[in-house]
Amino acid sequence: MARGKVQMRRIENATSRQVTFSKRRTGLLKKAYELSVLCDAEVAVIIFSQKGRLYEFSSTSEIRKTIDRYRRSTNDAATYQASMEQYILRLKQETTDMERKIELLEVSLRKLSGQCLGSCSMDEIQEIGDQLERSLSSIRERKAQLLNDQIQQLQAKERSLKEENAKLLAKCLANPGQSTTHPRATAIHSRSSRSTDGETRLFIGLAES
């Protein structure tokens, strides 16, 4: 015959309650022993009967060692939980401060762009104007520096090109027969030859009487 489902409530009959306690206590201690052996777990069980009698089981030599380990574990867990709560609170505070700073920066940016000036006092308007003047001055200085750097680079490039042209011209004049070896030298030599021919033509003709 199938065993009926036991209702989870206090057994009113004292005799039945004592019999059930003895059976279930024995089964619980047996399961604890099996768990410790099969799974190599540290197990401790403490049971007090209705009359205050103590029953216990420990997989170690002393149940107090297991109890001390449990206390250390709970204390560590409590300490970790407290530290995590403090860390979360600190993060929330930092987030709030950052949101406030961002809001102030956005308001300042709108004011610098000429918006939301209706609530500004004369001193605030003056401060905004001075700040804009300082910003414009810094921008102009940077712009002038960049332009000056570009001019210097172009002047250096110009000097380099002039030196290169002078070297090529000197080489062409020194070796006119080899001027065809370099295109730029050929062009320079051609211009030089035309110049020389022009000077020669000035002296060709009948002599003046």
C-alpha positions in Angstrom: 0.0 0.0 0.0 1.4 3.4 -1.0 2.5 5.7 1.8 0.4 8.8 2.2 1.8 12.3 2.0 2.8 13.6 5.4 1.4 17.0 6.3 4.0 19.5 7.4 2.6 20.5 10.8 3.2 19.7 14.4 2.2 16.2 15.4 -0.2 16.6 18.3 0.1 13.1 19.7 3.2 13.0 22.0 3.9 9.4 21.5 3.7 9.7 17.7 5.8 12.8 17.8 8.5 11.1 19.8 8.6 8.1 17.5 8.8 10.4 14.4 11.6 12.4 16.0 13.6 9.3 16.7 13.2 7.9 13.2 13.9 11.1 11.4 16.8 12.0 13.6 18.5 8.7 12.9 17.8 9.2 9.1 19.2 12.7 9.2 22.4 11.8 11.0 22.9 8.8 8.6 22.4 11.1 5.5 24.9 13.6 7.0 27.5 10.8 7.4 26.9 9.5 3.9 27.3 13.1 2.5 30.6 13.5 4.3 32.0 10.2 3.1 30.8 10.2 -0.5 31.4 13.8 -1.3 34.4 14.5 1.1 32.4 17.3 2.6 32.8 18.8 6.1 29.4 18.3 7.7 28.1 19.1 11.2 24.6 18.5 12.5 23.2 19.8 15.8 19.8 18.6 17.1 18.0 19.5 20.3 15.0 17.4 21.3 11.8 18.9 22.7 13.1 18.0 26.2 16.5 19.7 25.5 18.6 16.7 24.8 21.5 17.2 22.5 22.3 15.1 19.4 25.1 15.9 17.1 27.3 14.7 14.3 30.5 16.0 12.9 32.7 14.7 10.1 35.7 16.2 11.8 37.3 15.3 15.1 35.5 18.2 16.9 32.3 19.8 15.9 33.6 23.1 17.4 36.1 23.4 14.5 33.3 23.3 12.0 31.4 25.9 14.1 34.4 28.2 14.2 34.8 27.8 10.4 31.2 28.7 9.9 31.6 31.8 12.0 34.6 32.9 10.1 32.8 32.4 6.8 29.8 34.4 7.9 32.0 37.2 9.3 33.9 37.3 6.0 30.7 37.4 4.0 29.3 40.1 6.2 32.5 42.2 5.8 32.5 41.7 2.1 28.8 42.7 1.9 29.5 45.8 3.9 32.5 46.8 1.8 30.4 46.3 -1.4 27.6 48.4 0.0 30.1 51.2 0.8 31.7 50.9 -2.7 28.2 51.1 -4.3 27.4 54.2 -2.3 30.7 55.8 -3.3 30.0 55.1 -6.9 26.5 56.6 -6.6 27.9 59.8 -5.0 30.6 60.1 -7.7 27.9 59.7 -10.4 25.8 62.4 -8.8 28.8 64.8 -8.6 29.7 64.1 -12.2 26.2 64.8 -13.4 26.2 68.1 -11.5 29.5 69.1 -13.1 28.2 68.2 -16.5 25.1 70.3 -16.0 27.2 73.3 -14.9 29.5 72.9 -17.9 26.5 72.7 -20.2 25.1 75.9 -18.7 28.4 77.6 -19.0 28.7 76.5 -22.6 25.3 77.9 -23.5 26.2 81.2 -21.9 29.4 81.4 -23.8 27.4 80.8 -27.0 25.1 83.7 -26.2 22.2 81.7 -24.8 20.4 81.8 -21.4 21.8 85.2 -20.6 18.6 86.6 -19.3 19.3 85.4 -15.7 22.9 86.7 -15.7 24.0 89.7 -13.7 26.2 92.5 -15.0 29.2 90.9 -13.3 28.5 87.6 -14.9 28.1 89.2 -18.3 31.5 91.0 -17.8 33.2 87.7 -16.8 31.8 85.9 -19.9 33.0 88.8 -22.1 36.5 88.7 -20.5 36.6 84.9 -21.0 35.7 85.2 -24.6 38.3 87.9 -25.2 41.0 85.6 -23.6 39.8 82.7 -25.8 40.0 84.9 -29.0 43.4 86.1 -28.0 44.7 82.5 -27.6 43.1 81.6 -30.9 44.8 84.5 -32.7 48.1 83.7 -31.2 47.9 80.1 -32.3 46.8 81.2 -35.8 49.7 83.6 -36.1 52.1 80.9 -35.0 50.8 78.4 -37.6 51.0 81.1 -40.4 54.6 81.9 -39.3 55.5 78.3 -39.4 54.1 77.9 -42.9 56.0 81.0 -44.1 59.3 79.7 -42.7 58.7 76.3 -44.4 58.0 77.9 -47.7 61.1 80.2 -47.4 63.2 77.2 -46.6 61.9 75.3 -49.6 62.5 78.3 -51.8 66.1 78.6 -50.6 66.6 74.9 -51.2 65.3 75.2 -54.8 67.5 78.2 -55.5 70.6 76.3 -54.3 69.6 73.3 -56.4 69.1 75.5 -59.5 72.5 77.2 -58.9 74.3 73.9 -58.6 72.7 72.6 -61.8 73.5 75.8 -63.7 77.1 75.7 -62.5 77.3 72.0 -63.6 75.9 72.8 -67.0 78.2 75.7 -67.6 81.2 73.6 -66.6 80.2 70.6 -68.8 78.1 71.9 -71.7 78.5 68.7 -73.7 77.0 66.6 -70.8 73.9 68.9 -70.2 71.7 66.4 -72.0 72.1 63.9 -69.2 69.7 65.8 -66.9 66.4 67.3 -68.1 66.6 70.3 -65.9 70.2 70.8 -66.9 69.2 70.6 -70.5 66.6 73.3 -70.0 69.1 75.5 -68.2 71.7 75.0 -70.8 69.3 75.8 -73.6 68.3 79.0 -71.9 72.0 79.8 -71.4 72.8 79.0 -75.0 70.0 81.2 -76.3 71.3 84.0 -74.1 74.8 83.6 -75.5 73.5 83.5 -79.1 71.7 86.7 -78.5 74.7 88.4 -77.3 76.7 87.1 -80.3 74.1 88.4 -82.8 74.6 91.9 -81.4 78.1 91.9 -82.8 77.4 90.4 -86.2 77.2 92.8 -89.2 79.0 95.4 -91.2 81.3 97.6 -89.3 80.2 101.1 -88.9 82.1 103.6 -91.1 
